[in-house]
Amino acid sequence: MGLDISVIKPCPPEQADENSYDDTGKCHSSNPKLLRSFPQFVQEIPEEVFDYGALGHPEYEDDSFWTDPENPRGFVEIEDTLYLNVTSLSDEQDHGESIYGTWSSEESFCSFSGLTIEELKAHTETVIKLSDIPVKTVKTKTVFYKEVGYQRKGANTKFYEDGKWEDPEKICVVTQEELESDWWNYFSRRSPESGGDGFGSAVEYDLTDQEMSERFKENIMRVFKEGETAVMYW
């Protein structure tokens, strides 16, 4: 796991890169900033989503429940089980205010959080098996794209401290001014604010500040064209 940086070019669906993660078979994103910036490429596609309302939990249909790190009532997904309304975990582990996210196994969760599954259950109000949640089809707005530039990792610690990887508005860059600001603050140097050991930045350990800076310029800034492309931090 770690930061991926892509320069993407919105395009008609038939020109988009292929993928294997949904029924469209094409790469696309529903990032709200991307949708606003490229309205001419916005498409509507059918998407199957969990129908939490059918289980009596309509609040889980609000995207902020799953994406807002400040939400005090978080979730943990492990294999085929959802632990919902997880509270008061922050005092027992060192990974931020709440343990949001998905783990492939109980072992990976326990290793990351330092908690046992029994401790997790003790802080959980609702436990739901994914197989018990009905699905429904909704219309989703999205933008299809092809990737024209790429870099794996490379940010300093300040990138993560500033929440660049958490905010849907910050993970999408559409102007030259914003990209240059990100380069200077997060990709041009380890900087006094960063010890160089931020999550996702390990690839930079053996690079000088100049090498780190030039790498981002070559892979990302050189390819970006305002009005035609966007930079995404995945």
Secondary structure as GFF3:
##gff-version 3
##sequence-region A 1 234
A	DSSP	beta_strand	4	10	.	.	.	ID=ss1
A	DSSP	three_ten_helix	13	15	.	.	.	ID=ss2
A	DSSP	beta_strand	28	29	.	.	.	ID=ss3
A	DSSP	alpha_helix	32	37	.	.	.	ID=ss4
A	DSSP	three_ten_helix	39	41	.	.	.	ID=ss5
A	DSSP	beta_strand	42	50	.	.	.	ID=ss6
A	DSSP	three_ten_helix	52	55	.	.	.	ID=ss7
A	DSSP	three_ten_helix	58	61	.	.	.	ID=ss8
A	DSSP	alpha_helix	63	67	.	.	.	ID=ss9
A	DSSP	beta_strand	74	78	.	.	.	ID=ss10
A	DSSP	beta_strand	81	86	.	.	.	ID=ss11
A	DSSP	three_ten_helix	90	92	.	.	.	ID=ss12
A	DSSP	beta_strand	101	103	.	.	.	ID=ss13
A	DSSP	alpha_helix	106	113	.	.	.	ID=ss14
A	DSSP	alpha_helix	117	122	.	.	.	ID=ss15
A	DSSP	beta_strand	124	129	.	.	.	ID=ss16
A	DSSP	three_ten_helix	130	132	.	.	.	ID=ss17
A	DSSP	beta_strand	135	152	.	.	.	ID=ss18
A	DSSP	alpha_helix	157	161	.	.	.	ID=ss19
A	DSSP	beta_strand	172	173	.	.	.	ID=ss20
A	DSSP	alpha_helix	176	182	.	.	.	ID=ss21
A	DSSP	pi_helix	183	187	.	.	.	ID=ss22
A	DSSP	three_ten_helix	202	204	.	.	.	ID=ss23
A	DSSP	alpha_helix	209	216	.	.	.	ID=ss24
A	DSSP	pi_helix	217	221	.	.	.	ID=ss25
A	DSSP	beta_strand	230	233	.	.	.	ID=ss26
###
